Amino acid sequence: MAGSSGLLIPLVAGIIGLGVLAQVLAARLRVPSIIFYLLVGVIIGQPGLNIIGDGTFGGALSAIVGLAVAIIVFEGAYHLRFDRLREAPAATFRLVTVGAAIALVGTAIAVKFAFSSAAVSWNLAFLIGALLVATGPTVITPILDVVPVRDRVAAALETEGIVNDVTAAIIAVVIFETVNPVASSEGLLRAFALRLGTGLLVGLIVAGVLYYLLQYVDLSPGDAPRNSRLLVLAGALIAYAGANTIATEAGVAAAATAGMALGNVDHPYEEDIEEFKGDITLLVLSFVFIALAAQLEPASLIDVGLAGIIVVLAVALFIRPLLVFVSTVGDRFTTNEKLFVSFVGPRGIIPASVATLFAVELNAAAEEVTGAQAELLGTQADILLGTVFLVIFATALFEGGLARFIAEKLDVIPMRVIIVGGGQVGRALAARLEDRGENVVIIEQEEESVERARNEGYAVEIGDGTDTDTLRSAGAENAKTVVAATGDDDANLLVSQLASSKFGVERVIARANNPDNVEAFEDLGVRTISSAMATAWAIDNQIERPAIAHWMTDVGRSGDVQEVEVKNQELIGKPIRDVGPMLPDACLVALVSGELHENAEVPTADYILEEGDMVTLLGRRESVRDGMKMVSGD
């Protein structure tokens, strides 16, 4: 075992190196990185090569883990924008309240009845339940990095992870005082309020100070971006340490509060801070997960045996789906999205680190007593650590590893629409597409246009749209449509070529600013819109057919026109005369196109719908949306 101080530095460097390699491998295979962190920890730790053991880091591991948690939680909260929470406010609120309560009580009941041992009291069962409430950004973010779900789903999962990390840690500390015989005793509600209040207050104070200092740094000469990054990093650590000094585990709440407060106000060098914090978080995350996994003794997992497996199955297959479906009642989530969220509930760094700390304290308490009580405390420490880590390993490996496969099977990965060019045309198009529920990303590199698009609430990827890496980062691999809408025809042509040849995008549409370039675009098979011709058509429509021109211009306010593929088995094989009455009021079938028709045509009453036909629906906005769901079978 590498326990000597001389080997400690190369050991830490080796762990960080293995963590980076695990991250690279995870990105290459498009699976969450936590899987490889855990596997590396098992291989080099006590279960495997025994390079790392209990005495490797001495008593410093808990402090290292604490500071790492501060960085990880701060970074996750920093990215949690209030405007994203509006994507699914009701479901998000219920997930962190009603859902958390169901997880706590349900897990406690499962633990109590799975273990027949008298050592598992209700207090210990609720302690394990409290720890396993937390999902956390350490496991949710890597999954969402490889599974680009809809914004409302991602927002709910991210918020649940951040908030539940905080509340789970505090509740667990409060309940632990009822399990540990040498801990001080105080009222549960008072202890919870004290820690949460301390964390909120310290976090807000630190966020306020950081905001002021960032304005000062922006006005000072020198390397302002670097200084701003270091300031924020120091602020995250100070918030955690300061609150923890006042009340145990209040630091998690302080780091989360400071991150969320600072992330939701405008301040200088925001992008520099985001990139820097992301890199630091990956390093500490890999180190902590590998180190904690290496500390776990195989006997701890074996000791919980069948009872531990029963708890894992109850948590993953019953409790999680129950809390998700209860929390999302009446919301915009589809059934498949609810099933996906039910599947994505891996536990992360908070339960791992806090359970390790509790087990150490219980074993220390066992040394202060004798006889049956000492044996009881030792058994409780083993059950606590073994059950928590078994759930972490099982959920991280299976739910993390299979997340993308499940998402593809459930069809919850939305096909993106990428608009290259964030000018007036690009933003106007984005507004209409997002109003129809499309998942739109704008690519823009001009700073003023980026700021304007973000202020209007659009997702923006900063960079050159003619660059392959920028397109990939924006999600071109999952895009169904790429629109080249810049004012430069050469750039639009190159974007179209990349989207078609490199990413195989189904539909590529380009804006031709010069009418003479339309033929060059169309020779590449790119659908082309000439700015000059589009303007001429619009003016002609206003002259010849003003009513329909006004109505079409007003699409998205009172009316809508949408094309949808026929998938509903109840409609296939039926004539239009029978389908019409089945559609919502004020929704008409205007056009039909399919394999038998090269061009769209107005269908007769006798036209028989076939599977795969594309139907154009025209009518009132909400009626058309309901009609789309019906025709597509959603």
C-alpha positions as CSV (number, residue, x, y, z in Angstrom):
1,M,0.0,0.0,0.0
2,A,1.3,3.5,-0.9
3,G,1.0,5.2,2.4
4,S,4.4,6.9,2.8
5,S,4.6,10.7,2.3
6,G,7.3,10.2,-0.3
7,L,4.9,8.4,-2.6
8,L,1.9,10.6,-1.9
9,I,2.7,13.3,-4.5
10,P,3.2,10.8,-7.4
11,L,0.1,8.9,-6.2
12,V,-2.1,12.1,-6.3
13,A,-0.6,13.0,-9.7
14,G,-1.3,9.5,-11.0
15,I,-4.9,9.6,-9.8
16,I,-5.5,12.9,-11.6
17,G,-3.9,11.5,-14.7
18,L,-6.1,8.5,-14.6
19,G,-9.1,10.7,-14.1
20,V,-8.3,12.8,-17.1
21,L,-7.8,9.6,-19.2
22,A,-11.2,8.3,-17.9
23,Q,-12.8,11.6,-19.0
24,V,-11.3,11.3,-22.5
25,L,-12.4,7.7,-22.8
26,A,-15.9,8.5,-21.6
27,A,-16.2,11.4,-24.1
28,R,-15.0,9.1,-26.9
29,L,-17.5,6.4,-26.0
30,R,-20.3,8.9,-25.1
31,V,-21.0,7.5,-21.7
32,P,-20.9,9.3,-18.3
33,S,-17.4,9.7,-16.9
34,I,-18.4,8.6,-13.4
35,I,-18.5,5.0,-14.6
36,F,-14.8,5.0,-15.4
37,Y,-13.9,6.9,-12.2
38,L,-15.5,4.2,-10.1
39,L,-13.9,1.4,-12.1
40,V,-10.4,3.0,-11.8
41,G,-11.0,3.5,-8.0
42,V,-11.9,-0.2,-7.6
43,I,-8.9,-1.4,-9.7
44,I,-6.3,0.7,-7.8
45,G,-8.0,0.5,-4.4
46,Q,-8.6,-2.1,-1.7
47,P,-10.9,-4.2,-3.9
48,G,-8.2,-4.5,-6.6
49,L,-4.4,-3.8,-6.5
50,N,-4.5,-2.2,-3.0
51,I,-2.4,0.7,-4.1
52,I,-4.6,3.0,-2.1
53,G,-6.0,2.1,1.3
54,D,-7.3,3.5,4.6
55,G,-4.0,5.2,5.6
56,T,-2.9,6.5,2.2
57,F,-4.1,10.1,2.8
58,G,-4.0,10.0,6.6
59,G,-6.7,12.2,8.0
60,A,-6.6,14.7,5.1
61,L,-9.0,12.9,2.8
62,S,-12.2,14.3,4.5
63,A,-10.8,17.9,4.2
64,I,-9.8,17.3,0.5
65,V,-13.3,15.8,-0.2
66,G,-15.0,18.8,1.5
67,L,-13.2,21.4,-0.5
68,A,-13.8,19.4,-3.7
69,V,-17.5,19.2,-2.9
70,A,-17.5,23.0,-2.5
71,I,-16.1,23.5,-6.0
72,I,-18.4,20.9,-7.6
73,V,-21.6,22.2,-5.9
74,F,-20.7,25.8,-6.6
75,E,-20.0,25.0,-10.3
76,G,-23.2,23.1,-10.7
77,A,-25.3,25.9,-9.1
78,Y,-23.4,28.6,-11.1
79,H,-24.8,27.1,-14.3
80,L,-28.4,26.8,-12.9
81,R,-30.2,29.8,-14.5
82,F,-33.5,31.0,-13.1
83,D,-34.9,31.4,-16.6
84,R,-34.3,27.7,-17.2
85,L,-36.3,26.9,-14.1
86,R,-39.3,28.4,-15.9
87,E,-39.2,25.5,-18.3
88,A,-41.0,23.2,-15.8
89,P,-41.5,25.2,-12.6
90,A,-44.2,23.1,-11.0
91,A,-42.5,19.7,-11.7
92,T,-39.1,21.1,-10.5
93,F,-40.6,22.4,-7.2
94,R,-42.4,19.1,-6.5
95,L,-39.3,17.1,-7.3
96,V,-37.3,18.8,-4.5
97,T,-40.2,18.8,-2.0
98,V,-42.8,16.0,-2.5
99,G,-40.3,13.9,-4.5
100,A,-37.6,14.3,-1.9
101,A,-40.0,13.3,0.9
102,I,-41.1,10.2,-1.0
103,A,-37.4,9.3,-1.6
104,L,-36.6,9.8,2.1
105,V,-39.5,7.9,3.6
106,G,-39.6,5.2,0.9
107,T,-35.9,4.4,1.2
108,A,-36.1,4.3,5.0
109,I,-38.9,1.8,4.8
110,A,-37.0,-0.3,2.3
111,V,-33.9,-0.3,4.4
112,K,-35.8,-1.1,7.6
113,F,-37.6,-4.1,6.2
114,A,-34.8,-5.4,3.9
115,F,-32.5,-5.8,6.9
116,S,-33.9,-8.1,9.6
117,S,-31.0,-7.3,11.9
118,A,-31.8,-5.5,15.1
119,A,-28.9,-3.2,14.4
120,V,-30.9,-1.4,11.8
121,S,-33.1,1.0,13.8
122,W,-35.6,3.4,12.3
123,N,-33.0,6.2,13.0
124,L,-30.4,4.4,10.9
125,A,-32.9,3.6,8.2
126,F,-33.9,7.3,7.9
127,L,-30.2,8.3,8.0
128,I,-29.5,6.1,4.9
129,G,-32.7,7.3,3.4
130,A,-31.6,10.9,3.8
131,L,-28.3,10.3,2.2
132,L,-29.8,8.5,-0.8
133,V,-32.2,11.4,-1.5
134,A,-29.2,13.2,-3.2
135,T,-28.6,12.7,-6.9
136,G,-26.3,15.7,-7.4
137,P,-24.6,17.5,-10.3
138,T,-21.6,15.1,-10.1
139,V,-23.6,12.3,-11.6
140,I,-26.4,14.2,-13.4
141,T,-24.2,16.6,-15.4
142,P,-22.0,13.8,-17.0
143,I,-25.2,12.1,-18.1
144,L,-26.8,15.2,-19.6
145,D,-23.5,15.9,-21.4
146,V,-24.0,12.7,-23.5
147,V,-27.8,12.7,-23.5
148,P,-29.1,16.1,-24.8
149,V,-32.7,15.9,-23.6
150,R,-35.2,18.8,-23.8
151,D,-34.6,21.9,-21.7
152,R,-37.5,21.2,-19.4
153,V,-36.2,17.7,-18.6
154,A,-32.6,18.9,-18.1
155,A,-33.7,21.8,-15.9
156,A,-35.7,19.6,-13.7
157,L,-32.9,17.1,-13.3
158,E,-30.2,19.7,-12.7
159,T,-32.3,21.6,-10.1
160,E,-33.2,18.4,-8.3
161,G,-29.5,17.5,-8.1
162,I,-28.4,20.9,-6.7
163,V,-31.2,21.4,-4.2
164,N,-31.3,17.8,-3.0
165,D,-27.5,17.7,-2.5
166,V,-27.9,20.6,-0.1
167,T,-31.0,19.4,1.8
168,A,-29.9,15.7,1.9
169,A,-26.6,16.6,3.4
170,I,-28.1,18.8,6.1
171,I,-31.0,16.3,7.0
172,A,-28.5,13.5,7.2
173,V,-26.2,15.4,9.6
174,V,-29.3,16.2,11.8
175,I,-30.5,12.6,11.8
176,F,-27.0,11.3,12.5
177,E,-27.0,13.0,15.9
178,T,-29.8,10.6,16.9
179,V,-27.7,7.6,15.8
180,N,-24.3,8.6,17.2
181,P,-24.4,8.2,21.0
182,V,-21.6,10.7,21.6
183,A,-23.1,13.4,19.4
184,S,-24.8,16.5,20.8
185,S,-28.5,16.4,20.8
186,E,-30.7,19.2,19.6
187,G,-34.1,19.6,18.1
188,L,-34.2,18.2,14.5
189,L,-36.2,21.1,13.1
190,R,-34.0,23.7,14.8
191,A,-30.8,21.9,13.7
192,F,-32.0,21.8,10.1
193,A,-33.0,25.5,10.1
194,L,-29.7,26.5,11.7
195,R,-27.6,24.8,9.1
196,L,-29.8,25.8,6.1
197,G,-30.1,29.4,7.3
198,T,-26.3,29.7,7.9
199,G,-25.6,28.3,4.5
200,L,-28.0,30.7,2.8
201,L,-26.7,33.8,4.7
202,V,-23.0,33.0,4.1
203,G,-23.6,32.1,0.5
204,L,-25.4,35.4,-0.2
205,I,-22.7,37.4,1.5
206,V,-19.9,35.7,-0.4
207,A,-21.8,36.2,-3.7
208,G,-22.3,39.9,-3.0
209,V,-18.6,40.4,-2.2
210,L,-17.6,38.5,-5.3
211,Y,-19.9,40.6,-7.5
212,Y,-18.4,43.8,-6.1
213,L,-14.8,42.5,-6.5
214,L,-15.4,41.4,-10.1
215,Q,-16.6,44.9,-11.0
216,Y,-13.4,46.2,-9.4
217,V,-11.2,43.7,-11.2
218,D,-12.8,44.7,-14.5
219,L,-11.7,48.3,-14.0
220,S,-8.1,47.5,-13.0
221,P,-5.2,46.9,-15.4
222,G,-3.4,43.6,-15.7
223,D,-4.7,40.1,-16.3
224,A,-8.3,40.8,-15.3
225,P,-9.7,37.5,-16.7
226,R,-7.3,35.4,-14.7
227,N,-7.9,37.4,-11.5
228,S,-11.6,37.0,-11.9
229,R,-11.3,33.2,-12.2
230,L,-9.1,33.0,-9.1
231,L,-11.5,35.2,-7.2
232,V,-14.5,33.0,-7.9
233,L,-12.6,29.9,-7.0
234,A,-11.4,31.3,-3.7
235,G,-15.0,32.5,-3.1
236,A,-16.4,29.0,-3.5
237,L,-13.9,27.6,-1.0
238,I,-14.4,30.5,1.5
239,A,-18.2,30.1,1.4
240,Y,-17.9,26.4,2.1
241,A,-15.3,26.7,4.9
242,G,-16.9,29.7,6.5
243,A,-20.3,28.2,6.8
244,N,-18.9,24.8,7.9
245,T,-17.1,26.5,10.7
246,I,-20.3,27.9,12.0
247,A,-22.5,24.8,11.5
248,T,-21.5,21.3,10.3
249,E,-22.5,20.7,6.7
250,A,-23.8,24.2,6.2
251,G,-21.0,24.6,3.8
252,V,-22.8,22.7,1.0
253,A,-25.7,25.1,1.3
254,A,-23.4,28.1,1.3
255,A,-21.5,26.9,-1.9
256,A,-24.7,26.2,-3.7
257,T,-26.3,29.6,-2.7
258,A,-23.2,31.6,-3.7
259,G,-22.9,29.8,-7.0
260,M,-26.6,30.2,-7.9
261,A,-26.7,33.9,-6.8
262,L,-23.5,34.9,-8.7
263,G,-24.5,32.8,-11.8
264,N,-27.8,34.7,-12.2
265,V,-26.4,38.2,-12.2
266,D,-24.5,39.9,-15.1
267,H,-20.8,40.3,-14.2
268,P,-17.6,40.6,-16.2
269,Y,-15.7,37.6,-17.6
270,E,-18.6,35.2,-17.2
271,E,-17.4,32.9,-20.0
272,D,-13.9,32.8,-18.7
273,I,-15.1,31.8,-15.3
274,E,-17.4,29.1,-16.7
275,E,-14.6,27.4,-18.7
276,F,-12.1,27.6,-15.8
277,K,-14.6,26.3,-13.2
278,G,-15.6,23.5,-15.5
279,D,-12.0,22.3,-15.9
280,I,-11.2,22.6,-12.2
281,T,-14.4,20.7,-11.4
282,L,-13.5,17.8,-13.7
283,L,-10.1,17.5,-12.0
284,V,-11.4,17.4,-8.4
285,L,-14.4,15.3,-9.4
286,S,-12.2,12.6,-10.9
287,F,-9.8,12.7,-7.9
288,V,-12.6,12.4,-5.3
289,F,-14.6,9.7,-7.0
290,I,-11.5,7.6,-7.6
291,A,-10.1,8.1,-4.1
292,L,-13.4,7.3,-2.4
293,A,-14.1,4.2,-4.5
294,A,-10.5,3.0,-3.7
295,Q,-11.2,3.4,0.0
296,L,-14.2,1.0,0.0
297,E,-13.5,-2.5,1.4
298,P,-15.1,-5.4,-0.5
299,A,-16.3,-6.8,2.8
300,S,-18.6,-3.7,3.3
301,L,-20.5,-4.5,0.1
302,I,-20.5,-8.3,0.8
303,D,-21.8,-7.8,4.3
304,V,-25.0,-6.1,3.2
305,G,-25.7,-9.0,0.9
306,L,-29.2,-9.7,-0.3
307,A,-30.7,-7.0,1.8
308,G,-28.5,-4.4,0.1
309,I,-29.6,-5.6,-3.3
310,I,-33.3,-5.4,-2.3
311,V,-32.7,-1.7,-1.3
312,V,-31.0,-1.0,-4.6
313,L,-34.0,-2.5,-6.5
314,A,-36.5,-0.7,-4.4
315,V,-34.8,2.6,-4.8
316,A,-34.2,2.3,-8.6
317,L,-37.3,0.4,-9.8
318,F,-40.1,1.5,-7.4
319,I,-39.3,4.6,-5.3
320,R,-37.7,6.7,-8.1
321,P,-40.5,6.1,-10.6
322,L,-43.1,6.8,-8.0
323,L,-41.7,10.1,-6.9
324,V,-41.1,11.2,-10.6
325,F,-44.7,10.4,-11.7
326,V,-46.2,12.0,-8.6
327,S,-44.0,15.2,-9.1
328,T,-44.8,15.6,-12.8
329,V,-48.6,15.1,-12.6
330,G,-50.3,17.6,-14.9
331,D,-47.0,19.0,-16.3
332,R,-45.7,19.2,-19.9
333,F,-43.6,16.0,-19.6
334,T,-44.5,13.2,-21.9
335,T,-44.8,9.7,-20.6
336,N,-41.5,8.8,-22.2
337,E,-39.8,11.8,-20.6
338,K,-41.2,10.7,-17.2
339,L,-39.9,7.2,-17.7
340,F,-36.5,8.6,-18.6
341,V,-36.3,10.9,-15.5
342,S,-37.4,7.8,-13.5
343,F,-34.4,5.9,-14.8
344,V,-32.0,8.8,-14.2
345,G,-31.5,8.9,-10.5
346,P,-27.8,7.9,-9.8
347,R,-26.3,8.9,-6.5
348,G,-23.1,10.8,-6.3
349,I,-20.4,12.5,-4.3
350,I,-22.5,13.9,-1.4
351,P,-23.8,10.5,-0.1
352,A,-20.4,8.9,-0.7
353,S,-18.4,11.5,1.2
354,V,-20.9,12.0,4.0
355,A,-21.5,8.3,4.5
356,T,-17.7,7.8,4.7
357,L,-17.5,10.5,7.4
358,F,-20.4,9.0,9.4
359,A,-18.8,5.5,9.3
360,V,-15.5,6.9,10.6
361,E,-17.4,8.7,13.4
362,L,-19.4,5.6,14.3
363,N,-16.3,3.5,14.5
364,A,-14.6,6.1,16.6
365,A,-17.6,6.1,18.9
366,A,-17.4,2.3,19.2
367,E,-13.9,2.7,20.6
368,E,-15.3,4.8,23.5
369,V,-17.8,2.2,24.6
370,T,-17.6,-1.5,25.3
371,G,-19.5,-4.7,24.9
372,A,-22.7,-5.0,22.9
373,Q,-22.9,-1.2,22.2
374,A,-19.5,-1.2,20.6
375,E,-20.4,-4.1,18.4
376,L,-23.7,-2.5,17.5
377,L,-22.0,0.8,16.4
378,G,-19.5,-1.2,14.3
379,T,-22.3,-3.1,12.6
380,Q,-24.2,0.1,11.9
381,A,-21.2,1.7,10.4
382,D,-20.7,-1.3,8.0
383,I,-24.4,-1.4,7.0
384,L,-24.4,2.4,6.5
385,L,-21.3,2.4,4.3
386,G,-22.1,-0.8,2.4
387,T,-25.7,0.1,1.6
388,V,-24.9,3.7,0.5
389,F,-22.0,2.6,-1.7
390,L,-23.9,-0.3,-3.2
391,V,-26.6,2.0,-4.3
392,I,-24.0,4.5,-5.7
393,F,-22.2,1.8,-7.6
394,A,-25.3,0.1,-9.0
395,T,-27.1,3.3,-10.0
396,A,-24.0,5.0,-11.4
397,L,-23.0,1.9,-13.5
398,F,-26.3,0.8,-14.8
399,E,-28.2,4.1,-15.0
400,G,-25.2,6.1,-16.1
401,G,-24.0,3.5,-18.5
402,L,-27.4,2.8,-20.1
403,A,-28.7,6.4,-20.0
404,R,-28.1,7.2,-23.7
405,F,-29.4,3.8,-24.8
406,I,-32.6,4.2,-22.8
407,A,-33.0,7.8,-24.1
408,E,-32.8,6.6,-27.6
409,K,-35.2,3.7,-27.0
410,L,-37.7,6.1,-25.4
411,D,-37.0,8.7,-28.1
412,V,-36.5,11.6,-25.7
413,I,-33.4,13.1,-27.4
414,P,-34.9,16.0,-29.4
415,M,-33.6,16.7,-32.8
416,R,-32.1,20.1,-32.8
417,V,-32.5,23.0,-35.2
418,I,-29.2,24.8,-35.6
419,I,-29.3,28.4,-37.0
420,V,-25.9,29.7,-38.0
421,G,-26.1,33.5,-37.8
422,G,-27.6,35.4,-34.8
423,G,-28.6,38.5,-36.7
424,Q,-32.2,39.7,-37.2
425,V,-33.1,36.9,-39.6
426,G,-31.6,34.2,-37.4
427,R,-33.3,35.5,-34.2
428,A,-36.7,36.0,-36.0
429,L,-36.6,32.5,-37.3
430,A,-35.6,31.2,-33.8
431,A,-38.5,32.9,-32.3
432,R,-41.0,31.2,-34.6
433,L,-39.4,27.8,-34.3
434,E,-39.2,27.9,-30.4
435,D,-42.8,29.0,-30.3
436,R,-43.6,25.7,-32.1
437,G,-41.6,23.7,-29.5
438,E,-38.4,23.1,-31.5
439,N,-35.1,22.9,-29.7
440,V,-33.1,25.7,-31.3
441,V,-29.4,26.6,-30.9
442,I,-28.0,29.7,-32.5
443,I,-24.3,29.8,-33.6
444,E,-22.8,33.3,-33.6
445,Q,-19.3,34.7,-33.0
446,E,-20.0,38.5,-33.1
447,E,-20.1,39.6,-29.4
448,E,-23.0,42.1,-29.7
449,S,-25.2,39.6,-31.6
450,V,-24.4,36.9,-29.0
451,E,-25.4,39.2,-26.1
452,R,-28.6,40.3,-27.9
453,A,-29.6,36.7,-28.7
454,R,-28.9,35.5,-25.1
455,N,-30.9,38.5,-23.7
456,E,-33.8,37.3,-25.8
457,G,-33.6,33.9,-24.2
458,Y,-32.0,31.8,-27.0
459,A,-29.4,29.1,-26.5
460,V,-26.2,30.4,-28.2
461,E,-23.1,28.5,-29.1
462,I,-20.2,31.0,-29.5
463,G,-18.0,30.3,-32.4
464,D,-17.5,30.1,-36.2
465,G,-20.3,28.2,-37.8
466,T,-18.0,27.1,-40.6
467,D,-15.9,25.2,-38.0
468,T,-16.6,21.5,-37.6
469,D,-15.9,21.6,-33.8
470,T,-18.3,24.5,-33.3
471,L,-21.1,22.7,-35.2
472,R,-20.4,19.5,-33.2
473,S,-20.5,21.4,-29.9
474,A,-23.8,23.0,-30.9
475,G,-25.3,19.5,-31.4
476,A,-25.0,19.0,-35.2
477,E,-24.9,15.2,-34.6
478,N,-28.4,15.4,-33.3
479,A,-29.7,18.1,-35.6
480,K,-32.6,17.5,-38.0
481,T,-32.2,20.9,-39.6
482,V,-29.3,23.3,-40.1
483,V,-30.1,26.8,-41.3
484,A,-27.2,28.9,-42.7
485,A,-28.6,32.4,-42.2
486,T,-25.5,34.6,-42.2
487,G,-25.0,37.7,-44.4
488,D,-22.1,36.0,-46.1
489,D,-23.0,33.6,-49.0
490,D,-19.5,31.9,-48.9
491,A,-20.0,31.1,-45.2
492,N,-23.5,29.8,-45.8
493,L,-22.3,27.6,-48.6
494,L,-19.5,26.1,-46.4
495,V,-21.9,25.6,-43.5
496,S,-24.3,23.7,-45.8
497,Q,-21.5,21.5,-47.1
498,L,-20.3,20.6,-43.6
499,A,-23.8,19.9,-42.3
500,S,-24.5,17.6,-45.2
501,S,-21.2,15.8,-45.6
502,K,-19.8,15.7,-42.1
503,F,-23.0,15.3,-40.0
504,G,-25.5,13.9,-42.4
505,V,-28.1,16.4,-41.4
506,E,-31.5,15.5,-42.9
507,R,-32.5,19.0,-43.9
508,V,-30.1,21.9,-44.8
509,I,-31.5,25.3,-45.7
510,A,-29.4,28.2,-46.7
511,R,-30.0,31.9,-47.2
512,A,-28.7,33.3,-50.5
513,N,-28.0,37.0,-50.1
514,N,-27.1,37.3,-53.8
515,P,-29.8,35.8,-56.1
516,D,-27.0,34.8,-58.5
517,N,-25.7,32.3,-56.0
518,V,-29.0,30.3,-55.7
519,E,-28.0,27.9,-58.4
520,A,-24.7,27.1,-56.8
521,F,-26.5,26.2,-53.5
522,E,-29.1,24.1,-55.2
523,D,-26.5,22.2,-57.1
524,L,-25.4,20.9,-53.7
525,G,-28.9,19.7,-52.9
526,V,-29.4,22.6,-50.4
527,R,-32.8,24.1,-50.1
528,T,-32.2,27.8,-50.8
529,I,-34.0,31.0,-49.9
530,S,-33.1,34.1,-51.8
531,S,-33.4,37.2,-49.7
532,A,-34.3,39.3,-52.7
533,M,-36.9,36.8,-54.0
534,A,-38.4,36.2,-50.5
535,T,-38.9,39.9,-50.2
536,A,-40.5,40.1,-53.6
537,W,-42.9,37.2,-52.8
538,A,-43.9,38.9,-49.6
539,I,-44.7,42.2,-51.3
540,D,-46.6,40.3,-54.1
541,N,-48.7,38.5,-51.5
542,Q,-49.6,41.8,-49.8
543,I,-50.7,43.1,-53.2
544,E,-52.6,40.1,-54.5
545,R,-53.8,38.3,-51.4
546,P,-53.6,40.6,-48.4
547,A,-55.9,38.6,-46.1
548,I,-53.9,35.4,-46.4
549,A,-50.6,37.3,-46.3
550,H,-51.7,39.0,-43.1
551,W,-52.8,35.7,-41.6
552,M,-49.5,34.0,-42.5
553,T,-47.5,36.9,-41.1
554,D,-49.5,36.5,-37.9
555,V,-48.7,32.8,-37.6
556,G,-47.8,31.9,-34.0
557,R,-50.3,34.4,-32.5
558,S,-53.7,33.2,-33.7
559,G,-53.0,30.6,-36.4
560,D,-50.5,28.0,-37.4
561,V,-49.5,25.8,-40.3
562,Q,-47.5,22.6,-39.5
563,E,-46.4,19.5,-41.3
564,V,-46.4,16.2,-39.5
565,E,-45.9,12.5,-40.4
566,V,-48.8,10.2,-40.0
567,K,-48.0,7.5,-37.4
568,N,-51.3,7.1,-35.5
569,Q,-52.6,3.6,-36.4
570,E,-56.2,4.8,-35.9
571,L,-55.8,7.2,-38.9
572,I,-54.0,4.9,-41.3
573,G,-56.2,3.5,-44.0
574,K,-59.0,6.0,-43.4
575,P,-60.2,8.5,-46.0
576,I,-59.9,12.2,-45.4
577,R,-63.7,12.5,-45.0
578,D,-63.4,10.3,-41.9
579,V,-60.2,11.8,-40.6
580,G,-61.5,15.4,-40.7
581,P,-64.1,15.0,-38.0
582,M,-61.6,13.3,-35.8
583,L,-59.3,16.3,-35.8
584,P,-59.8,19.2,-33.2
585,D,-62.1,22.0,-34.1
586,A,-60.6,24.7,-36.3
587,C,-57.9,22.3,-37.7
588,L,-58.0,21.3,-41.4
589,V,-55.9,19.0,-43.6
590,A,-54.5,21.4,-46.2
591,L,-52.0,19.3,-48.0
592,V,-50.8,15.7,-48.2
593,S,-47.5,14.4,-49.6
594,G,-46.1,10.9,-49.5
595,E,-44.2,8.2,-51.4
596,L,-46.8,8.1,-54.2
597,H,-46.7,11.9,-54.6
598,E,-43.7,13.8,-55.8
599,N,-45.3,17.1,-54.8
600,A,-47.7,18.0,-52.1
601,E,-51.3,18.1,-53.2
602,V,-54.7,19.2,-51.8
603,P,-56.4,15.8,-50.9
604,T,-59.9,14.9,-52.0
605,A,-62.4,13.5,-49.5
606,D,-61.6,10.0,-50.8
607,Y,-57.9,10.2,-50.3
608,I,-56.7,7.3,-48.1
609,L,-54.0,8.1,-45.6
610,E,-51.0,5.8,-45.6
611,E,-48.3,5.3,-43.0
612,G,-45.5,7.8,-43.6
613,D,-47.7,10.4,-45.4
614,M,-46.8,14.0,-44.5
615,V,-49.9,15.9,-43.6
616,T,-50.0,19.7,-43.5
617,L,-52.4,21.0,-40.9
618,L,-53.8,24.5,-41.0
619,G,-55.9,26.3,-38.4
620,R,-55.9,27.9,-35.0
621,R,-52.7,27.6,-33.1
622,E,-53.7,25.4,-30.2
623,S,-55.9,23.3,-32.5
624,V,-53.0,22.6,-34.9
625,R,-50.8,21.6,-31.9
626,D,-53.4,19.2,-30.7
627,G,-53.9,17.9,-34.2
628,M,-50.1,17.2,-34.6
629,K,-50.1,15.1,-31.4
630,M,-53.1,13.1,-32.7
631,V,-51.7,12.5,-36.2
632,S,-48.2,11.6,-34.9
633,G,-49.7,9.3,-32.3
634,D,-48.0,11.2,-29.4
